[in-house]
Amino acid sequence: NETTMWFRKLCHRNQTLVLEWLVETSHPTFFLSAWIINQSEAPPEPRPAPIGTHAEKANLPVFTMDYPRIQIPFEVTLWVLLASFAKIGFHVYHKITVWVPESCLLISIGLIVGAIMHSVNEEPPAVLTSNVFFLYMLPPIVLDSGYFMPTRPFFENIGTVLWFAVVGTLWNSIGIGMSLFAICQIEAFGVQDINLQENLLFASIISAVDPVAVLNVFEDVSVNEQLYIVVFGECLFNDAVTVVLYNMFNFVAEMPVVEPVDVFLGVARFFVVGLGGMGFGILFGFVAAFTTRFTSKVREIEPLFIFMYSYLAYLVAELFAISSIMAIVTCALTMKYYVEENVSQRSCTTIRHVVKMLGSISETLIFFFLGVVTITTEHEWNWGYILFTLLFAFVWRGLGVLVLTQIINPFRTIPFNLKDQFGLAYGGLRGAISFALAFTLPDNIGRRQLFITATIAIILFTVFLQGISIRPLIELINVRRTNRNLDTINAEIHCRLMEHTIAGIEDLCGQWSHFYWKDKFMKFNNRILRRILIRDSRAESSIVALYKKLELQNAMEILDTVSGDISAAPSIVSLYEEKKNAGKPKKMFLAADLRNMHDILSKNMYKIRQRVRSGIIWIIFLALLLFIYMFSLITQSNTVSHFFMHLYFCGLCCKLSGRT
């Protein structure tokens, strides 16, 4: 028995060696040893307890822990709290946040936390993946930007915004990609294995502009409204264009052979993705407005529809592989215009605070995790490739702003000067979109880790160097400022007076612009859309709306201060009809006077026209030709590229010379 037990233990430890020796030697104990090994692998059968004895049992636990069950939500909550505490600490000392952007401080805290985790061999939680970013963290940021976008200056500069967002992104992607491909041909850098498609794919990643710090500086120093809104709009639409280019270049990189027809299919897909996202956004915005028309009895669920419909527009756009960023932006713009007239004032306040809170938390977590991942991720360093990436990103951004501004300035009423162009070029910071797209690179790319390292390097370089130095440089060169405290009735009336004067001169001269179609839309909006989507479809003058806004701000300021001076101006409540004592002639006269004033303002001061030089069709045509030419270079279609290059320069020369 002792020999059998010893042999069984030996066989259990070295089963393969023993069996091979027995088979090779044809030992007669082969079958016996195989049976012993099988018996050793089988667990021993439990023996029943003898009769009359009590089986050993576990006692009832008083205190237990089940950490794996709550690990993910617990760690997410801790990370959110840690980032929020860091943000609170930054704003305790106002001098720090004045000169150092908040994104720099958050990345610095993330670097410290990442260094601590790396020193104790602790890996960061796998909660910030590409799916988590694009499905849960990016929508609040884009919703915040779209909902609080200044609509009037944005639509006044929509042509310039799209010019820099679409054509500027193509310029940066193609320029950086071609330059890096030329660097890869030099054997001294050791990156000959990176082809043109992979360089263009990487260039599309680092072309995403995210100037959060720059916008805060522009708002603090009160730069002119044109510069601010162009940087803001370019940041918003540039993200959508970058994601579309990334998906397109990623698909082209995986194609074995690219034919000339793929060039036209790529251009068609580019417009289908963008316009499809806008269509879904407008559709869900209309549905949200129509739904809130019937929520007068259940005010507590009004904010829920805003968030659900905007998020549903984003998800449906992702379902059909179209631009989800464009979908949620247009949905936010549509909802803000219609929904705020249906919901109560409390619901509007709740919506604005929650949207700001979600967007701020998402941005805080992204920059915080950026610092952590920088330390804890294994990097592939190639100093030549990374340094030339930084150089080309800075050079092509500056050249792009300089060239595109010279083309767009003849079509603008207020052209950009050199100081404004410097602000546009220096405000090209990289951020969250580039960071997320870098980690979505497919694994079949050989230099994936090098691309991730270069992306993190350019984000840190632009955020820290350009983000910290943008304020002193803007103050040094004395960029054109504007007075943002112009929200008064007097200023609004004079602004409308000048607009109608210019519109009258424009009609007398026989000049028409795209604002003609804006007037057509306003008529269609008042006759059909407002009657369907808004509970009270009565058109309200913007002067009356501004008066209500100023009265509300005045009331909130009085409530916020312990003792405040009440304004001597009459309140908006005094203009409403009081139903309790409707028989008094004085109050009936006030109500009738209010109705007459409202009718006069609605009929005479509601339509707006502005003088804008024609030429937006030429800009779109030239941009389309340039895009087809660049895409044909990528796909190496020489016939198509030569034809469209000649056509592009002919059209450009005709436009610059004034010939049609």
C-alpha positions in Angstrom: 0.0 0.0 0.0 2.8 2.4 0.8 4.6 1.7 -2.5 1.3 2.2 -4.4 0.7 5.6 -2.7 4.3 6.7 -3.4 4.0 5.7 -7.1 0.7 7.4 -7.3 2.1 10.7 -6.1 5.1 10.4 -8.4 2.8 9.7 -11.4 0.5 12.6 -10.5 3.4 15.1 -10.5 5.1 13.8 -13.7 2.3 12.0 -15.6 3.7 12.8 -19.1 7.2 11.7 -18.4 6.2 8.4 -16.7 3.8 7.4 -19.5 6.3 8.2 -22.2 8.9 6.0 -20.4 6.5 3.2 -20.0 5.4 3.3 -23.6 8.9 3.5 -25.0 10.1 0.5 -22.9 6.9 -1.5 -23.3 6.9 -2.1 -19.6 4.3 -4.6 -18.5 3.1 -2.2 -15.8 2.0 0.4 -18.3 -1.7 -0.4 -18.0 -1.4 -0.6 -14.2 0.3 2.7 -14.0 -2.2 4.3 -16.3 -5.0 3.1 -14.1 -3.2 4.5 -11.0 -2.8 7.9 -12.7 -6.5 8.0 -13.5 -7.3 7.1 -10.0 -5.0 9.9 -8.7 -6.7 12.5 -10.9 -10.2 11.6 -9.6 -11.1 13.4 -6.5 -11.6 11.2 -3.4 -15.2 10.4 -2.7 -16.4 11.8 0.6 -17.0 9.3 3.3 -20.3 9.4 5.1 -20.0 10.4 8.7 -20.4 7.6 11.2 -23.8 7.2 12.8 -24.0 9.0 16.1 -21.5 11.8 15.1 -22.3 15.4 14.0 -21.0 16.6 10.6 -18.8 19.7 10.8 -20.7 22.7 9.4 -19.9 26.4 8.9 -21.2 29.1 11.2 -23.4 32.0 10.0 -21.1 34.8 9.0 -21.6 38.1 10.8 -19.6 40.3 8.4 -18.9 39.5 4.7 -17.4 41.4 1.7 -18.3 41.0 -2.0 -16.0 43.5 -3.7 -16.1 41.9 -7.2 -19.8 42.5 -7.4 -19.5 46.3 -7.0 -16.0 46.7 -8.3 -16.8 48.7 -11.5 -19.4 51.2 -10.2 -17.3 51.6 -7.0 -14.1 52.4 -8.9 -15.9 54.7 -11.3 -17.5 56.6 -8.4 -14.1 57.0 -6.7 -12.5 58.3 -9.9 -15.2 60.8 -10.4 -14.9 62.0 -6.8 -11.1 62.3 -7.1 -11.3 64.3 -10.2 -14.1 66.5 -8.8 -12.0 67.2 -5.6 -9.1 68.1 -7.8 -11.2 70.5 -9.7 -12.5 72.1 -6.5 -9.0 72.5 -5.2 -8.0 74.3 -8.4 -10.7 77.0 -8.1 -9.9 77.7 -4.4 -6.9 79.6 -5.6 -8.1 81.8 -8.4 -4.6 82.9 -9.4 -3.7 79.4 -10.5 -6.6 78.9 -12.9 -6.1 82.4 -14.4 -2.6 81.6 -15.8 -2.7 77.8 -16.0 -5.7 76.1 -17.8 -7.8 73.7 -15.9 -7.0 70.9 -18.4 -3.3 71.3 -17.6 -3.9 70.9 -13.9 -6.1 67.9 -14.4 -3.5 66.2 -16.6 -0.8 67.0 -13.9 -2.9 65.3 -11.2 -3.4 62.3 -13.5 0.3 62.1 -14.1 0.9 62.1 -10.3 -1.7 59.4 -9.7 -0.4 57.3 -12.6 3.2 57.5 -11.2 1.9 56.3 -7.9 0.0 53.4 -9.5 3.1 52.5 -11.6 5.4 52.5 -8.6 3.1 50.0 -6.8 2.6 47.8 -9.9 -1.1 48.7 -10.0 -2.9 48.9 -13.4 -5.6 51.5 -14.0 -9.2 50.3 -14.2 -10.3 49.2 -17.6 -13.3 51.6 -17.6 -12.0 54.2 -20.2 -12.2 52.1 -23.3 -13.0 53.4 -26.8 -16.6 52.2 -26.5 -17.0 53.9 -23.1 -15.7 57.1 -24.4 -17.7 57.3 -27.6 -21.0 56.0 -26.1 -21.0 57.5 -22.6 -18.4 60.3 -22.2 -18.4 62.1 -25.6 -22.2 62.7 -25.9 -22.5 65.0 -22.8 -19.5 67.1 -24.0 -21.0 67.6 -27.5 -24.5 68.2 -26.0 -23.1 70.9 -23.8 -21.4 72.6 -26.7 -24.4 72.4 -29.0 -27.0 73.4 -26.4 -25.1 76.5 -25.2 -23.9 77.6 -28.7 -24.6 81.3 -29.4 -26.9 80.6 -32.3 -27.1 84.1 -33.8 -23.4 84.8 -34.3 -22.9 81.1 -35.2 -25.3 81.3 -38.1 -23.9 84.6 -39.2 -20.5 83.0 -39.5 -21.7 79.5 -40.6 -19.8 79.7 -43.9 -16.5 80.6 -42.3 -17.0 77.9 -39.6 -17.6 75.2 -42.2 -14.8 76.4 -44.3 -12.2 76.0 -41.5 -13.8 72.9 -40.1 -14.1 70.9 -43.3 -11.4 72.3 -45.6 -9.1 73.0 -42.8 -9.3 69.5 -41.4 -8.7 68.1 -44.9 -5.7 70.4 -45.3 -4.2 69.3 -42.0 -4.8 65.6 -42.5 -3.4 65.5 -46.0 -0.5 67.8 -45.3 0.7 66.1 -42.1 0.2 62.6 -43.6 2.1 63.3 -46.8 4.9 65.0 -44.8 5.2 62.1 -42.4 5.3 59.7 -45.3 8.2 61.6 -46.7 10.0 61.3 -43.4 9.4 57.6 -43.3 11.4 57.2 -46.5 14.6 58.2 -44.7 16.3 55.1 -43.4 18.0 56.9 -40.5 14.6 57.1 -38.6 13.8 53.4 -38.9 10.2 53.8 -39.8 10.2 52.6 -43.5 7.5 50.1 -42.7 4.8 52.8 -42.2 3.0 53.2 -45.5 1.0 56.2 -46.9 -2.4 54.9 -45.7 -1.2 54.5 -42.1 0.4 57.9 -42.1 -2.9 59.5 -43.3 -4.8 57.5 -40.8 -2.6 58.8 -38.0 -2.8 62.4 -39.4 -6.6 62.3 -39.3 -6.4 61.4 -35.6 -4.2 64.4 -34.6 -6.2 66.8 -36.8 -9.0 67.0 -34.2 -9.0 70.4 -32.5 -10.2 70.7 -28.9 -9.4 74.2 -27.7 -11.2 74.1 -24.4 -8.4 76.1 -22.7 -8.2 78.6 -25.5 -12.0 79.3 -25.4 -11.8 80.0 -21.7 -9.0 82.5 -22.3 -10.8 84.1 -25.2 -13.9 84.5 -23.0 -11.9 86.0 -20.1 -10.0 88.5 -22.2 -13.2 89.3 -24.3 -11.8 88.8 -27.8 -14.0 89.8 -30.7 -17.1 87.8 -31.3 -16.1 86.6 -34.8 -12.8 85.1 -33.6 -14.5 83.4 -30.7 -17.4 81.9 -32.6 -15.1 80.6 -35.5 -12.8 78.8 -33.0 -15.9 77.5 -31.2 -17.6 76.3 -34.3 -14.4 74.8 -35.8 -13.8 72.8 -32.6 -17.4 71.4 -32.7 -17.6 70.5 -36.4 -13.9 69.6 -36.7 -14.6 66.6 -34.4 -17.3 65.3 -36.7 -15.1 65.7 -39.8 -12.2 64.0 -38.0 -14.2 61.0 -37.1 -15.5 60.6 -40.6 -12.0 60.9 -42.1 -10.7 58.4 -39.6 -13.3 55.8 -40.5 -12.7 56.5 -44.2 -8.9 56.2 -44.1 -9.2 53.1 -41.9 -11.4 51.4 -44.5 -9.1 52.5 -47.3 -6.1 51.1 -45.4 -7.7 47.7 -45.3 -8.6 47.6 -49.0 -6.2 45.5 -51.1 -6.8 47.5 -54.4 -8.3 51.0 -54.7 -10.1 51.8 -57.9 -11.0 55.2 -59.3 -14.7 54.6 -58.5 -13.8 54.4 -54.9 -12.8 58.1 -55.0 -16.3 59.2 -55.9 -17.8 56.7 -53.4 -15.6 58.2 -50.7 -16.8 61.7 -51.5 -20.4 60.6 -51.6 -20.0 58.9 -48.3 -18.5 62.0 -46.8 -21.5 64.1 -47.6 -24.0 61.3 -46.8 -22.5 60.8 -43.3 -22.6 64.5 -42.5 -26.0 65.4 -44.0 -27.5 62.1 -42.6 -26.3 63.1 -39.1 -27.9 66.5 -39.4 -31.2 65.0 -40.7 -31.4 62.6 -37.7 -30.7 65.4 -35.3 -33.4 67.7 -36.7 -35.9 64.8 -36.7 -35.3 63.9 -33.0 -35.3 67.6 -32.1 -38.8 68.0 -33.7 -40.0 64.8 -31.9 -38.7 66.2 -28.6 -40.5 69.5 -29.1 -43.7 67.8 -30.1 -43.5 65.6 -27.0 -43.0 68.5 -24.6 -46.1 70.2 -26.0 -48.2 67.8 -23.8 -46.2 67.9 -20.6 -47.9 70.9 -18.9 -49.4 68.6 -16.3 -46.2 66.6 -15.6 -43.5 69.2 -15.4 -41.1 66.9 -13.4 -40.4 64.7 -16.4 -39.7 67.5 -18.9 -35.9 67.4 -18.5 -35.9 63.7 -19.1 -37.1 64.0 -22.6 -34.3 66.4 -23.5 -31.6 64.0 -22.5 -33.3 60.9 -23.8 -34.0 62.3 -27.3 -30.6 63.8 -27.7 -28.9 60.6 -26.6 -31.3 58.5 -28.8 -30.3 60.7 -31.8 -26.6 60.0 -31.0 -27.2 56.2 -30.7 -29.3 55.9 -33.9 -26.6 57.8 -35.8 -24.0 55.3 -34.5 -26.4 52.5 -35.5 -26.4 53.6 -39.2 -22.6 54.6 -39.1 -23.2 58.3 -39.8 -22.0 61.3 -37.9 -23.3 61.0 -34.4 -21.6 64.3 -33.4 -23.6 66.2 -36.1 -26.7 64.4 -35.0 -26.5 65.4 -31.3 -25.4 69.0 -32.2 -28.3 69.7 -34.5 -30.7 68.0 -32.1 -29.5 70.3 -29.3 -29.9 73.4 -31.5 -33.4 72.3 -32.5 -34.5 71.5 -29.0 -33.2 74.8 -27.6 -35.2 76.8 -30.1 -38.5 74.9 -29.7 -38.5 73.0 -26.4 -37.6 76.0 -24.1 -40.9 77.6 -25.2 -42.9 74.5 -24.0 -41.2 73.7 -20.7 -41.4 75.7 -17.5 -38.7 78.0 -16.2 -37.7 75.5 -13.5 -37.3 72.8 -16.2 -35.1 75.1 -18.3 -32.9 75.8 -15.3 -32.6 72.1 -14.5 -31.8 71.2 -18.1 -29.0 73.8 -18.3 -27.4 72.9 -15.0 -27.5 69.1 -15.7 -26.1 69.6 -19.2 -23.3 71.7 -17.8 -22.6 69.2 -15.0 -22.4 66.2 -17.3 -20.2 67.9 -19.8 -17.9 69.2 -17.1 -17.6 65.7 -15.4 -16.8 64.0 -18.8 -14.1 66.6 -19.7 -12.6 66.3 -16.2 -12.4 62.5 -16.4 -10.9 62.5 -19.9 -8.1 64.8 -19.0 -7.5 63.0 -15.7 -7.3 59.6 -17.4 -5.0 61.1 -20.0 -2.5 61.8 -17.3 -2.9 58.3 -15.8 -2.6 56.5 -19.1 0.5 58.5 -20.0 2.4 56.9 -17.2 0.9 53.4 -17.0 0.9 52.6 -20.8 3.9 51.0 -22.5 5.2 53.4 -25.1 7.2 52.9 -28.3 9.6 55.8 -28.7 10.9 57.1 -31.9 12.2 60.6 -31.3 12.6 61.5 -34.9 9.0 60.5 -35.9 7.5 62.2 -32.8 9.4 65.4 -33.1 8.6 65.8 -36.8 4.9 65.1 -35.9 5.0 68.0 -33.6 6.7 70.2 -36.1 4.4 69.3 -39.0 1.2 69.7 -36.9 2.3 73.2 -35.9 3.5 74.2 -39.4 0.5 72.9 -41.4 -1.9 74.5 -38.9 -0.3 77.9 -39.4 -0.1 77.5 -43.2 -3.7 76.3 -43.3 -5.1 79.3 -41.4 -3.0 81.7 -43.5 -4.1 80.3 -46.9 -7.7 79.6 -46.0 -8.1 83.1 -44.5 -6.8 84.7 -47.7 -9.5 82.8 -49.6 -12.4 83.5 -47.3 -11.6 87.2 -46.4 -13.0 88.6 -49.7 -16.4 87.0 -48.9 -16.6 88.3 -45.3 -18.0 91.7 -44.2 -15.5 91.9 -41.4 -12.2 90.2 -42.6 -9.7 88.6 -40.3 -6.5 90.6 -39.7 -3.1 89.1 -39.0 -3.7 89.2 -35.2 -7.0 87.2 -35.6 -5.2 84.7 -37.8 -2.5 84.2 -35.2 -5.3 83.5 -32.6 -6.9 81.0 -35.0 -3.6 79.2 -35.7 -2.3 79.2 -32.1 -5.6 78.0 -30.8 -5.3 74.6 -32.5 -5.0 72.4 -29.4 -5.5 68.7 -29.5 -7.5 66.9 -26.8 -10.2 64.3 -26.1 -11.1 63.2 -29.6 -7.5 62.5 -30.6 -6.9 60.7 -27.4 -9.9 58.4 -27.9 -9.3 57.7 -31.6 -5.7 56.7 -30.9 -6.8 53.8 -28.7 -9.3 52.7 -31.4 -6.6 51.9 -33.9 -6.8 48.3 -35.1 -4.3 45.8 -33.9 -3.2 44.8 -37.4 -1.3 48.1 -37.6 2.3 47.3 -36.8 3.3 50.7 -35.3 0.1 51.1 -33.3 2.0 51.9 -30.0 4.1 54.5 -31.8 1.0 56.2 -33.0 -0.5 56.2 -29.5 2.8 57.6 -28.0 3.0 60.4 -30.7 -0.7 61.3 -30.1 -0.2 61.6 -26.3 3.0 63.7 -27.0 1.2 66.2 -29.2 -1.7 66.5 -26.8 0.6 67.2 -23.9 2.7 69.6 -26.0 -0.3 71.7 -27.2 -2.2 71.7 -24.0 0.7 72.7 -21.8 2.8 74.9 -24.0 0.1 76.6 -26.1 -2.6 76.5 -23.4 -0.4 78.3 -20.8 1.2 80.8 -23.3 -2.0 81.8 -25.1 -3.2 84.4 -22.6 0.1 86.4 -22.4 0.5 86.2 -26.2 -3.1 87.4 -26.9 -2.6 90.3 -24.5 0.8 91.1 -26.0 -0.3 91.4 -29.6 -3.6 93.2 -28.5 -6.1 91.2 -30.4 -9.3 93.1 -31.3 -11.6 93.1 -28.3 -15.3 93.4 -27.9 -17.7 94.6 -25.2 -19.8 91.7 -24.1 -22.0 93.7 -21.8 -24.3 94.9 -24.5 -27.5 93.0 -23.5 -29.7 96.1 -23.1 -32.9 97.1 -24.7 -31.3 100.2 -26.2 -28.5 98.2 -27.8 -31.0 95.6 -29.2 -33.2 98.3 -30.7 -30.3 100.1 -32.4 -28.9 96.9 -33.7 -32.3 96.0 -35.3 -32.6 99.5 -36.7 -29.2 99.2 -38.4 -30.1 95.7 -39.7 -33.4 96.9 -41.3 -31.6 100.0 -42.7 -29.1 97.7 -44.4 -31.8 95.4 -45.6 -33.7 98.3 -47.2 -30.5 99.5 -49.0 -29.9 95.9 -50.1 -33.5 95.7 -51.6 -33.1 99.1 -53.3 -29.8 98.0 -54.9 -31.3 94.7 -56.0 -28.8 92.5 -54.0 -30.0 89.3 -52.5 -28.2 86.9 -50.3 -28.9 83.6 -48.5 -30.9 85.6 -45.9 -33.7 85.6 -48.5 -34.1 81.9 -47.8 -33.9 82.6 -44.1 -37.0 84.8 -44.4 -38.8 82.1 -46.3 -38.0 79.7 -43.6 -39.2 82.1 -40.9 -42.6 82.3 -42.7 -42.8 78.5 -43.0 -41.8 78.3 -39.3 -44.5 80.7 -38.1 -47.2 79.2 -40.3 -46.6 75.5 -39.9 -43.8 74.4 -37.5 -44.6 76.6 -34.5 -48.3 75.6 -34.7 -47.3 71.9 -34.6 -44.4 71.9 -32.2 -45.2 74.7 -29.7 -48.1 74.8 -27.3 -48.6 78.6 -27.7 -47.5 79.3 -31.3 -47.7 83.1 -31.0 -44.5 84.7 -32.4 -42.7 86.7 -29.9 -40.3 89.6 -30.7 -36.7 89.1 -29.6 -36.9 92.5 -27.9 -39.7 91.3 -25.7 -37.8 88.1 -25.1 -34.7 90.1 -24.2 -36.7 92.2 -21.8 -38.0 89.1 -20.0 -34.4 87.7 -19.8 -33.1 90.9 -18.2 -35.9 91.0 -15.7 -35.3 87.4 -14.8 -31.5 88.1 -14.4 -32.3 91.1 -12.2 -34.6 89.0 -10.0 -32.0 86.3 -9.6 -29.3 88.8 -8.7 -31.6 90.2 -6.0 -32.2 86.8 -4.6 -28.5 85.9 -4.6 -27.5 88.9 -2.6 -28.5 89.5 1.0 -29.4 93.1 0.5 -29.7 94.5 -3.0 -31.2 97.5 -4.6 -34.3 96.8 -6.5 -34.3 98.1 -10.0 -36.4 101.2 -10.7 -37.5 99.8 -14.1 -41.0 98.4 -14.2 -41.2 94.6 -13.9 -42.5 92.4 -16.6 -45.2 91.2 -14.3 -46.7 94.7 -14.3 -47.3 94.4 -18.0 -49.4 91.3 -17.7 -53.1 91.3 -17.5 -54.4 90.8 -14.0 -57.5 88.7 -14.2 -58.7 89.4 -10.6 -59.8 93.0 -11.2 -60.4 92.9 -14.9 -63.2 95.4 -14.7 -61.0 98.4 -14.0 -60.3 100.4 -17.1 -56.7 101.2 -16.2 -55.7 97.5 -16.2 -57.7 96.7 -19.3 -55.9 99.6 -21.1 -52.5 98.1 -20.0 -53.4 94.7 -21.4 -54.6 96.1 -24.7 -51.5 98.3 -24.9 -49.3 95.2 -24.4 -51.1 93.3 -27.2 -50.8 96.3 -29.6 -47.1 96.6 -28.7 -46.6 92.9 -29.3 -48.3 93.0 -32.7 -46.2 95.9 -33.8 -43.0 94.2 -32.8 -44.0 90.9 -34.3 -45.0 92.3 -37.7 -42.4 95.0 -38.1 -39.3 93.9 -36.2 -39.2 90.2 -36.5 -37.7 89.7 -40.0 -34.0 90.3 -40.3 -31.8 90.6 -43.3 -28.1 91.2 -43.4 -25.8 92.1 -46.1 -23.5 89.2 -46.9 -21.5 89.0 -50.1 -22.4 86.1 -52.4 -19.9 83.4 -53.1 -20.6 80.6 -50.7 -21.4 78.3 -53.6 -18.0 79.0 -55.1 -16.4 78.1 -51.8 -18.2 74.8 -51.6 -17.4 74.0 -55.2 -13.7 74.6 -54.7 -13.6 72.7 -51.5 -15.3 69.7 -53.2 -12.8 69.7 -56.0 -9.9 70.0 -53.5 -11.3 67.1 -51.5 -11.7 64.9 -54.6 -8.1 65.7 -55.6 -6.6 64.9 -52.2 -8.6 61.6 -52.0 -7.4 60.6 -55.4 -3.8 61.1 -54.3 -4.5 58.8 -51.4 -5.9 56.1 -53.6 -3.1 56.7 -56.2 -5.6 57.4 -59.1 -3.4 59.6 -61.3 -6.0 60.3 -64.0 -8.6 61.5 -61.6 -6.2 63.6 -59.6 -4.7 65.4 -62.6 -8.2 66.2 -64.1 -9.6 67.6 -60.8 -6.4 69.5 -60.0 -6.6 71.3 -63.3 -10.3 72.0 -62.8 -9.7 73.3 -59.2 -7.0 75.8 -60.3 -9.2 77.0 -63.2 -12.1 77.6 -60.9 -9.9 79.3 -58.3 -8.3 81.6 -60.9 -11.7 82.5 -62.3 -13.1 83.3 -58.9 -10.1 85.4 -57.8 -10.1 87.3 -61.1 -13.9 88.1 -60.7 -14.9 86.2 -63.9 -17.9 83.8 -63.7 
